[in-house]
Amino acid sequence: MATIYALHKKTNLKREDIKRNLGDLIKIDWVRETKLANAMYSVNRENEYVNHLASFFRAVGYIGQHES
């Protein structure tokens, strides 16, 4: 899980762009938002399309075998 701040620090994208993109990904159920002290975001590993995309990224070596 990550906050918008953590995503901003890791990607250097504008926070407004991150918020808009997360909103789009939440709408298609690729990302879940959990409200704790701050809103936290995580990949929806129960979504079939997310799993196919992660498998593709692993197959081409874009992400490691243990990541999703």
C-alpha positions in Angstrom: 0.0 0.0 0.0 1.1 3.5 -0.7 0.0 7.1 -0.1 -0.1 9.8 -2.7 3.0 11.3 -1.1 4.9 8.0 -1.4 3.9 7.6 -5.0 4.9 11.2 -5.7 8.3 10.6 -4.1 8.9 7.4 -6.1 7.6 8.6 -9.5 8.2 12.4 -9.4 4.7 12.8 -10.9 2.6 15.8 -9.9 0.2 15.0 -7.1 -2.7 16.2 -9.1 -1.8 13.7 -11.9 -1.4 10.9 -9.4 -4.9 11.7 -7.8 -6.5 11.7 -11.3 -4.8 8.5 -12.4 -5.7 6.7 -9.1 -9.3 7.9 -9.5 -9.4 6.3 -13.0 -7.8 3.1 -11.7 -10.2 2.9 -8.8 -13.2 3.2 -11.2 -12.0 0.2 -13.2 -11.3 -1.7 -10.0 -7.5 -2.1 -10.6 -6.7 -0.2 -7.4 -8.3 -0.1 -4.0 -8.4 2.8 -1.6 -8.2 2.2 2.1 -8.8 5.1 4.5 -6.6 4.9 7.5 -4.9 8.0 9.0 -4.2 8.8 5.3 -5.8 7.3 2.2 -3.7 4.3 1.2 -3.7 2.7 -2.3 -2.9 -0.8 -3.4 -3.2 -3.0 -6.5 -6.4 -5.0 -6.6 -4.9 -8.5 -6.8 -8.3 -10.0 -7.1 -8.9 -8.3 -10.5 -8.4 -10.7 -13.4 -6.9 -8.0 -15.7 -4.5 -6.8 -13.0 -3.2 -10.4 -12.7 -2.8 -10.7 -16.4 -0.9 -7.4 -16.6 1.4 -8.5 -13.7 2.0 -11.8 -15.4 3.0 -10.0 -18.6 5.3 -7.7 -16.7 7.0 -10.6 -15.0 7.3 -12.5 -18.3 9.1 -9.6 -20.0 11.3 -9.0 -17.0 9.8 -5.6 -16.1 9.1 -6.7 -12.5 10.6 -9.4 -10.4 9.0 -12.8 -9.8 7.8 -11.9 -6.3 6.2 -8.5 -7.2 2.6 -7.9 -8.6 
